[in-house]
């Protein structure tokens, strides 16, 4: 999407490095305060990019059924001490629900951040930035 926002004017390499740092922060968070802070930071980035929240969350909304499956699988197959529900061989533990919510939140936040990168960076700039960032790997082979 064309625009003149602060995020639009940043170098594509800077955006990618920031995305990697934010993704690392997302996967390292383990409590509600951390998630609240990351949601606030992500929302601020969306606003700084001048994007409507509905546009930024569009990719996440399309994957709602997938997120439901992730949540259900974690709830059913992640054991814990506190049993919430049981029927025949199916058991849902509190730890599984927490784990499922954490996985869904991580994927959703990272998707929104990636979506902002894609909406504010032309494809050719993205390609050039990736080439520039992986250039040092040539020495490794």
N, C-alpha and C positions, 0 to 999 in steps of 0.2 A: 504494500500500500504506500503510495507516495505520501510524503509529509515533511515537515520542517522541525519536528520535535528534537529535543536533546538526544533521544535514543536514535532517531533517524540519522543524525549527523555524526554519531560516533563511528570510528573505524571498525570495520567488520571483524578484524582480529581482536580488538578490544572487547567487542560484544561476545565473541566466542569464548575468550578467556574468562570473562565475567560469568557466562553461562556455565562453564565447567566448575568455577568456584561456587556458584550458587547451587548447582546440582550436588556438589560434594557436601555443602551445608545441609541440603534437604535430606540426603541419605544418612547424615550423622546425627540428626535431631532425634531425641528420644522422649521428649515430654511436650505437654500441651502448650507451655509458654513458648517453647522453641517453634512449634508449628504456628502459633498465633503470630509470632514475629515474622516468620517466613511468608505467611499469607499477607501480612501488612507490607512487607518488602516487595512481594510479587505484585500486589495491587498498586503500589506506588510506581513500580516500573511500567505497568500497563498505562497508568495515568500519564507518566512522563512521556510515554510513546504517543500519547494522544489517541489511543485506541479505545473504543467503547468496550466496557467490560464484557458485553455479550459477544463481541467478536473474539476477544481473548479466550473466553471459556467455550467457544464453539467446538473446538476439537475435543474437549473433555466431555461435553454433553453428548456427542456422537458415540462415545465409548461407554456410556452409562451401563448398558447390559454387560459388557466385559468387566467393568468394575464390580458389578453385582456378583459375577461368577468368582472373581478374585476374593471378594469378601466372604462369600459362602464357602469356598474351598479352604480358606484359612480358618474360618470359624469351625468347620467340621473336622479338619485334620491337624490342627495345631493344639496339642494337648496342654492341659493346665491343671491347677488344683481345684479351682472353683467351677463346678458344673452349673451351667445356666439352663440347659434343656437336654432331655434325653428321650429317645423313642427308638425302640428296637436296638439296632446297632449304631444309630446316629447319636452323637454327643456333641454339644456345643459348649465350649469352655470360654470363660471371660478372656483368658489370655489369647485365644484364637481370634475372638472378635477384635481385641485391641491390635493384634498383629495385622489382621485384615484391613482395619481402618488405616493403620500406619502405611501399609503398602499402597493402598488406594490414594491416600493423601500424597505420598511421595511421587507416584506416577503422575497424578493430576498436576501437582505444582511444577514438575519438570516439563510436562507437556505444555503448560501455559507459557513458561519461560522460553521454550523452543519455538512456540507459535509466535511470540513477540519477536524473536530473532528473525524468523522467516518473513513476518509481515513488515519488518522495518529495514530489511537488507535485500537489495536486488540479488538475484541468483548468481550473476557474474561476479559480483563482489564477494559473495559467500565462497564461490569456487576459488577465487584468487586468495582469499584469506586462509582457506584450508591448505592450499598449496604452500603458502608462506609459512604456516605454522608447522607443517610436517617436513619442511625442507631439512631441518637438522637431523631428521631420522635417516637421511641418506648415508650419513657417516657410519651408522650402525649396520646398514645393509638391509 
